[in-house]
Amino acid sequence: MQTGKSFFKRKKQEIGVSLNTIQKKAVLHTEGPLLLLASPGSGKTTTIIMRIGYLIEVKGVEPARIKAVTFSNASANDMKERFQRFFPELPSVDFSTIHSLAFEVVRKYFRRKGVSYQIIEGDNPSGINKKILLRNLYKSLNQEPITDDQLDELTTYISFVKNKLIPDNKWGTVKCEVPKALEILQEYEKYKKHGTSNLLVDYDDMLTIAYHALQGDEDILASYQSRYDYVLTDESQDTSLVQHYIVKKLVEKHQNLCVVADDDQSIYGWRAAEPQYLMDFKNAYPTAQVLKMEQNYRSSSDIVNAANQFIKQNKNRYDKNMFTKNVSHKPIEIKMLADYQYQANYLVEKIQRLERYKEVAILFRNHSSSILLVDAFDRAKIPFYIKDSNNRFFSHWIVQDILNFMRLAFDNTRVDIFERVYAKFDLYLTKHQVGKLRNGPRELSVFDHLMEMDELKDWQLTKIKKIKDIYRKMTLRTPRHVIRTIRDDFGYEKVLKKMCKELGFKMETFLETLYSLEQIGESTNNLIEFANRIKHLDALMKASRFNKGENAVTLSTLHSSKGLEFDTVFMVDLVQGVIPAKEAQDQEEEVRLFYVGMTRARYHLELLAYREKYGKAVKPSMFVLNVQNILHPNEDVLHKPETFKVKKRKAPVNPNAIKDEAVIKVGLKIEHRAFGQGIITNLDEDQMEIQFSKETKQLSVSACLERGLIEAV
């Protein structure tokens, strides 16, 4: 008969797996509740798989009597694959997500009750879709279309309410910045129940309905309680209250529950994760044993020792001491740059020296941090993979507004383009007034047509004339200068501030978008180049998902990096207000998020902060200061920031460009870098009029000569 000792010995011989003392204890503890606290890189997946194999091979448990619940489909597939690799002769165990298990319960429950239902998540042939429903409800209640960011916040709010099992009379106590969020949720729930002949069900409903079914239907509860003798949950620090309750119902009789988690890596409180459940585990299961897997096999001692000390500032946690037997490799580096604009170029220089790009990750708090990195990496020909491929920066309405403002510079007769942005000029034009433009002469500019309208006030006419004059020279300006003009002279930034006040948007987010566009614009020479650059970067980001597994640098948010590991990790934008976030409700969760980032690195970890961003002073993250104090208790290494120089991209030199003003004459045929071939038809001091194939342009002579924009044909 096989024993635990012979089991461990045989698996070491067969697949080279050797467990430490705590891991073996976790494998052998099969009866009754067990909380297994697994520090980063402590080999939790190996331990879980070995425990399941032990149950089957040594304890004689039928594989079908074991249920393993994971956090995501990817985790479930990874476990299934690893189990087959470890135990190729054994039948597979039931690995699934909690949502999959809940849906199974819901199907059975509705079948028994004779309830006709319809899932409204994902692609739906019937056209009834959760996001479409929410978009329509928002528009009907706010008379404005919802933005993608607002839709994300609204769905997170709804999930939070459901996963926390908050009663409907308390929904209003949950904060949500989306205008009329509570009313939208109430109408959404009403429509799902009574809007169609079927009951409409989303993913959150699956959990709440499954819980109520197990709580209220004894037959269903009995069928699931008798189906599994052993239940295991992984990544339980990310599990919500309703999910915990479902699992608790399953193991109510036999109590054979193994919960694998790390309270120090609970970073999804905003998504209704319930880490307090782990702290109260012994209250829920008084006979439970708690084991701590504290040995880190992933990282060098430099990283492990600092991370272990860093996380101890949190008070609401199990007292653990992560350690490693790995040797020192390279001290953690802290870089304080003088300005934010140096960051992307600094990373390019550092990463270009490395060979294995796939072993490098850049981690950041917000998606917006990736934009300038993508721009810099593309110019430096460094391949990258974006972990969060749903980045919608270039489809954001602010980006589209800026491009539409610029399009008018090339053809200001385009009423269709003007209609998209007229409300952003701060001119207080009405829809009726703008509608009149459609009936005007097609060759007349929208600004000339507006100035002919009798009903406009003097201040409006004065500003329209000013805007028209600006547009005459706009194609000569650099993209960065044009964006500044749009923000200030057109009144765009003023309009944005009004929108933020009325609709609850965050002005900081809008400014970040505008500043990022200015930075991209700085490395382009004209508006056409800028528009093409935006289009190129958008396509590049979408295509980056195909670089997964290739020799490419990984760009990821800190939240999405959990579970990953790399030889070299750069954590960037480490300033106050970003991490910890200005609006953070749970300071300890912010500490845990930073800790997750630190523990992704195997050999080298670098922390990047800066003193100034977009002309404003910023402070380094208090967490960077914490790490500095751990590494250099009596030194102020951040006092003097490094002035890393940005290498400006030079415009391509045209050796045939006209340099002498005397060459410029009426009738001269020229080739313009952006607009193609044309003929100079008029000269007036520094202004020249050039007739191109489709349009006439007024260009500055000195600017064209200085920048080498034209050559004689």
N, C-alpha and C positions, 0 to 999 in steps of 0.2 A: 504493500500500500504506500502511495506517495505521501510524503510529509512536506511541510513548508520548507524545511532545510534542503531536501532533495529537489524540490521544485525550483528554488532559487539557483541551486548548483547547475541543474540541467539547462535552465534558460541562459545562464552565463555561458555555458559551453556552446549552446545552439546559436544564440544571436548576440552574445557579448554584452548582455545587460547585467550590470552589477549594482544592486541597490544598497543604500546606506542603512543604518540602523532604524532611523525614523521611517524611511520609506518601507522597509520590511514590516514594521509595526502596523503601518497603514494597510498593507496588503493582508496581513493576518487578522486584523480586526474586522470580522465580517458580521458579527451578530450585534444588533443594537445600533444606536445612532453614533456617528463619528463626524466631527468637524475637523477637516484637514486644511490647515492654514499653510498655503504654499507661497513662499517668497518668490520674487522674480528669478527665473532661470534655475529653479530648484528641481526640475524634472517631474512636474506634476502629471503631465500626460502619460509619461512612461509608467509612473506609479499607478495611475488609474487603470491603464491597460493590463498591467501585471495583476492588479487586484481582481479584475474581471476574469482573467485567465485562471487565477488561483481558485476562484469560486467554482469554475466549471471543472477544471482538471483535478483539483484536490478535494474540494467539498462535494463534487458530484452534482452541482446545480445545473438544471436544464437552461441552456442559453436563452430560451424564450421567456424564462422566469426573471430575467434581469432587464431592467430599464435604465438606460443612460440618457440623461437630459443635458443638452448643451445649449450654449447661448445663441449660436448661429448655424445656418446650414453648412457653412464652410468648416466650422468646428466639428459638426456631426460627421461630415464626410472624411475629415482628417483622422478622427478617432476610428472610424470604421476601417479606413485604409491601414492605419497603424496596427489595429487589432489583427487584421488578416495577415500582416507581415510578421507579427510576433507569434501568432497561433494559426498557421495556414491550414491545419487539419481540423480546426473547430468551426462549427457553423456560426454565422454572424449573430451578434447581439443586437437588440433593438436600440439603435442610436437615433435620436431625433431631437428637434428643438421643442421647447415648451409649447410654442404655437401649434406645431404639428400634433402634439398630444392633445391639446385643448380642442383642436378642430375635430379630431376623432371622437372626443366626448360629445361635442356639439352635434355632430351628424347623428349619432346614436340617440341623443336626447330629443332632437327634433323629429326623428323618425317615429319615436314612441309617442310623441305628442301630436303628430300629424301636422306639424308646422311647415309651411312652404316658405323657403328662404332663398336669398341670393347674396353671393359674396360681391362686394363692390370695390375690392382692391385690385390694382394692376389693370391689365388689359381686359376689357369686358365687352363681349360681342353685342350685348343689349344696349350699350351706350351709357348705362348707369354706373358712374364712377365716383368714388369718394371725393377726389380732388375737384372734379367738375361741379359736384354738388356744393362744395364749400366755396368755390369761386363764384357760383351763381348767387348763393346766399349772401356772401360779402357784398357783391355788387348791388343786390336789391336793398340791402340795409344801409349801405354807405354811399350809393350812387357813384362809386368809383371802382375801377377794376383792382383786384388785389395783386400785389407784387409777389414774386416768387419767394422772397424772404419772409413776407408776411404769411404766406401760405404754409411755409415750413414752421413758423412760430405757432400758427393756429393748430396745425396737426399735432405738434408737440404738446400744446396745452390740452388738447382733447385726450391724447394718450396718457398724459400725467393724471388727469382727473379719473380716467377709467382704471389705470393701474394702481392708483392709490385707494380705489374703492370709495371715493368721496361721494357722499349722497348728493342728489341734485339740488337740494336746498342750500348746499355749501359750495357749489361751483363758483360762485362769485367771489369767494375768499382767495381763490388762486389767481395770482397776478399774471396778466397777459397784456402786452402792449398793443395788440391788434385792436383797432376800434370796434366796439360792439361784439367782442369775442363771446361774451356770455350769451347774448341774444342769438348769435350764429349757432352756438352749440345747442341751445334749446330748440331752435328751429330744425337743426340737423337731426337731432334725436326724434323729433316729432315726425319729420318726413320719413325717416327710416322705418318707423312703426306704421304710419298711416298713409304715406304718399303713394304707394303702389299696392298691388294685390299680394306681393311677397314681402316678408320681413327682410329688410336690408341689413347685412352684417359686415362690419369691417374687422380688421385683425384684432383690435382692442376688444371688440364685442366677443370674439371667440374666447378670450380669457375670462371675461366676467360671466358669460353664459355658462362656460364649462364649470367655473367655480360654483355658481348657483345650482347647476345640475347635480354636481357631486354633493352639495350641501342639502339639497331638497329632494332628490330622487334616490331612495335607498337601494333600489334594484341596480341602477347604474353605478352607484358607489360600490356596492358589493361586487359587481362584475369586474371593476378595475382593481379593487383591493385584493381580489382573489387571483388576478392575472399575474401580478408581479410579487416575488418574494424579496427582491433586492432592488433598491432604487438608488441611483447615483446622480448628483447634479454637479456640473462643472461651471466655473466662472460665476459662482453664486453671489458674489459681491455686486453683480450687475442685475440681479433678479429683483423684480418688483414685488409689492405686497401680495397682489392677487396671485402671482406665480408661486410665491412661497406657500400660500394657502392651498393651492391645488396640490402641490407636492405633499404638504402635511396631511391632506385627506387621503392620499394614496397609501401612505405608510402608517396610518392611524393604528392598525392592528398589530403588525409585526415590528414596526419601528426600525427596520433594517435600512437605514438611510445613511448614505455617505455624502456629505456636502464638502466640495472642494472649492476653496475661495481664498482671497487675500484681501482683508479689510483695508490694507494700505494701497490697494489698486482700485478702489471703488471711485469711479470718476463720472458716473452717469446719474447723479442725483437729480439733475434737471430733466432727466428722462424717466423719473420715478423709481430709480433703483433704490433699494432699501437696505443699506449697509448695517443699520442698527439691528436688523434681524440676526446678523452674525454675532453681534455683541450680546444679544439676548438668547443665544442658542440654548444655553443650559436651562433657561427658564422654560423654553418650549419643550426641551428634551432633557429632563433632569438627570437621566442616566448616561448622558452623552460623554464620550471621551474626546478631548481636544488635543490634537497633535500638531506640532509646528515643524514644517519643513523649512529650515533656515539656511541650509547650505546652498550657495549660489554656484552653479557650474558654468555660467555664461561669461561673466565679466572678470576683468582683472581686479586685483585687490585695491588698486587706486580708486576705481569706480564704486566697488561694493562698500568699502569702508566709509566713503563720503556719503553715499546714498543712505546707508544705514543710520548714520548720525543725523542726516538731514531730516528723515521721516520722523525722528523721535520728538520733534517739536510739536507734533500732534498729540493730543491727550486722549481722545476717544478712540482708542485702538488697543489691540492685544499687545502685550509687551513681548516683542520679538527682537532677536539679534541676528540679522542676516550676516553671514560670514562666507568666506571662500578660502579654498586651499590653492587657488590660482595665484601665480606670482604677480608682482608689480610689472606693469608694461610701460605706461607713460602717464605722468600726472595729468589730472584734469586741467584744461586751459580755460582761462577766463579772458575774453577780449573786450575791452571797452573802446569802441570807435568814437571818433569825434562827432560823426553825423550818420544818420540813417542811410544816406545815399551811397556810403562806402560799402555797405554790407554785401550787396550782390556781387560787386567786383572783388571784394575780399574772398568770398566763397569760391568764385571762379578760379582765382589764383591758387588757392589751397587745393582745390579738387583736381585741377589740371595736373598736379604733381603725382596724383595717385593713378594706379593702373586699373584696379578692380572697382569700377564705378558701382557695380551692383552691391558692394559691401559698404556703401555710403548712404546715409540718410540725412535729410534736413527736415527738422521738426519745428512746427510753429503752432501758435494758438489758433489763428484765424486764417480762413481761406485766402483772404486778400494778400497775405504775405507771400503767396506763391507767384503773384503776377510778375513782379520785377525780377524774381529769380528765373522764371521761364524766359523772359526777354533776354536776360544776361546769358543764360545757359545756351540759348539758341544761337546768339551771336558768337559764343565761344565754341560752338559745335560740341557741347557736352550733352549726351543723350540723357533723358530723364523719364521717370515713370511717376505719374501723379496717383497716389493711393485713392484720393477722393475725386473720381472722374466727373462728378456732377457739378464742378465749379462753373458757375454761370456768369462770371464777371463780364465777359464780352457781349453777352446778350442782355445785360442790365440796361434798364431804360435810360439811365444817365449816359452810358456810353453811346447809345443810339441817339440821344438828344444831341450830344456833341458832334457826332458824325452828320446829323441832319443840319445843324447850324453851318457846318463846313460845306455841305453840298450846295447850300444857297449861294456860296461864294462863287461857284462855277456856273450857276444858272439861277439868277434871282427872279426868274419868271415862273419858277416851279411852284404853283399854288399848292399842289399836293404835299410838297415837302414843308412849305410854310405852315400848313394846317397842323402838322405834327408837333410844331414847336412854338406856335404863336403865343400860347399861354405862358411860355417860359421867358418871354422878352420883358416881362414886367411893364406891359403897355396897357393892360386892362381892356383888351379888345374883346368884343362879344362874338359869339358864334355867328350871329346874324351878319355882323360887319365882315368877318372873314369869309362867310359864304358868298358875299357879293363879288369877291375876287374871282370866283369861277366864271362870272359873266363878263369880266373885263377883257380887253384886247390881249391876245396871247403874247405879243411881243413886249408888252409893258411889264416892268418889274413890279413885284408885289408892293414894294415900298412907294413907287410912284403912284400906283393905283390907290393905295391907302391915303396918300397926301391929297388926292383929289376928292376924298369923301368929306362932305360938309359937316357930318355929325361928330367928327373927332375934335377934341379940345386942343387948345394951343400947345399945352405941354406935351401932348401925345405927338402932335405934328413935329415939334422941335426934336423930340427923341427919335422919331422915325427918320428924320433927315440926318441926324447924327449917325444912326445905324447904317443908313444907306451909304454915307461917306466912308464909314469904316469898311463896309463890304467892298468898296471900289479898290482898296489896297490889300484886302485880306489875303489873296493868293500869294502876295509877296512876303508875307510874314511867316515866321517859323511856327510850327504847330503849337509849341509851348506858348508863344506869344498870343496866338489865336485863342487858345483855351483860356488864358488870363483875360483876354478881351471879352470873351463870352461870359465869364464869371462876373467881371466887374462892370464893364461898359454896357453890356446888354441887360444886366440885372438878374442874370440866371441864379447867382448865389442867393440873392435876396428872395427870389421866388422859392428856392429850396427851403430856406429858413421858415417861410410861411407854411409850406407843406408839412414840415416837421412839427410845427406848433399845432396845426389843425388835425393832422392824421397820426401823430405819435411816432413818426419816423425818427431815426437817430442821425443827427447832422454829422456826427463823427464818421459814420459809415459813408455818407455822400462825399465828404471832403477827402476821405481816403481814396475813393474811386477817382475823383478829379485829380488829385496829386499823382496817382499812379499813371493816369493818362498823360499828365505833363512830363513825367519821367520818361515814358515811352517816346513821347514827342520830341524830347531833347536829342534823341539819337536819330531823328529823321530830318530831312532837309525841307520838305514841303508837305502840303496837305494831302496830295495824292499818295506820296510815300507813306504818310502817317496812316491813311485809311487802309492801304495795302498791308501795312505792318499789323494793324489791328486784326484784319481778316486772317493773316498768316498765323498769328499767335493763337487765335481762337481755334483754328484747324489743328494747330500743333498740340494744344492742350487736349483736345478731343482724341487725337490719334495716339497720345502718350500711353493710353491704356494697353496698346499693343506691345509696349516695351516691358510689360510685366515678365519677370524671369530673364530678361536680357541684361546685357552689361550696361545698365543705366542707373543713375542716381535716383533714389526714392525721395519724393517730396510728399510729406504727410502732415496732417494735423496731429497734435499730441493725442487727441482722443482716438484717432484711427490707427495710431502706432502700437496700441496695446497688443501684445502677443507676437510682435516682430522683434528681430534682433539684427544688428549690423556691426561690422568691425569698427566703423567710424561713424559717430553721430554729432551733428551740429544742431544745437538748439538756438533758434534765432528770435529776434524781436523781444528780447527778455527785458521789458521795461514795465514800470508801474502803469496800471490801467489796462495792460494787455494780460500779463500774468503776474500777480493776481489781477483778475478783471476788476474794473472799477465798480461794476454792479454785482460782484460776487456775493451770494447769500451765505455760502458755506466756505469759510476761509480754510478749513481743514481739507476740503475737497480740492481746493486750489493747490495746496501743498502736495496732495496725492498725485495730482495731474503732473506736476513738475517732477515728482519722484518717478512716475511711469516713464517720462522722457529720459531721465538719467539712466535708468536701468535697461534701456534698449541697446546700450553700447557694450561691445565686448572689450575692445582694447583702447579706444580713444574717444574721449568726450570733450567737446568744446562748447562753451557758453558765450553767446554774443549779445552784447548790449551796446547802447550808444547814448550820447549826451544831448543830441539835438535831432529833431525830426520836422521837416518842412518849416524851418525857421523858428520853431518853438523848442524851448528847453524841456527835456524829459528826464525822468529819474530812472536809474537802473532798477530792475526788479529787486524787491527785498529778498527774494529767494536767491538771487545771484550773490547778494551781500551775505546771506546765510552760508552759502557754499564757500565764499571767499574766507569767511571767518573760520570755517572748518579746516580749510586747507592752509591758511596763513593767519593764524590767530592774532599775531602782533604786527601785521603789515597792512598797508592800504594800497594794494596793487591797482586799485581802480581810480586812484586819485588823478593820475595823468593819462587822459585818453590818447589812443594812438590815432595819428592823422593819416590814415591810409588814403592814398591819392586815387581819385577816380580817373581812369584813362578814357578821355573823351574820344568818341569815334569820329575820325576826320571824314569830311565829305569827299567823295571821289574827285580827283583832280582831272579836269578835261584840258589836255595840252593844246587843244584847238580853240579854246574859249576866247572870246573877244576881250581884250584887256584895255584897249585904247578907246576913249570916248569919241575920238575924232572919226572912228570907223562907223559909228552909229549915224545913219542917214535915212531919210524917208525913201522908201522903195527898196531898202536892203532886205534880201531874203535871209532869214535866220532859222536856226534849229534851237528850240528851247528844251531844256532837260526834261521838263514835266509835260509841256503842252504840245510838243512836236514842232512841225514846220509852220512858218508864218511870214508875213511881210509887214515891215514897219510902215504904217500909214500916216502917222503924225508924231511930231516931237514938240514938247512944251516944257522948257527948262529940264527938270529931272524926270519928267514923265514921258513915256513913249507909248503910243497906241499901236498894238500889233494885231493884225487880222489873221487868225488861225482858221483852219478849215471849217470849224463849226461855230466859232465865236470870236468876239473881239475882246482883247484884254488891255487894261491900263497897267503898265509895269514901271517900276522904278529903275532908271538907267544905272544909277550908282550901285544899287543892290545886285542887279544882274551882272555888272562888271566885277564887283567885289567877290561874289560867290561863284563866278565862272559858269553862269546859267545858260548863256547863249553863245552860239558860234555861227559864223557866216556860212551859208550854203554855197 
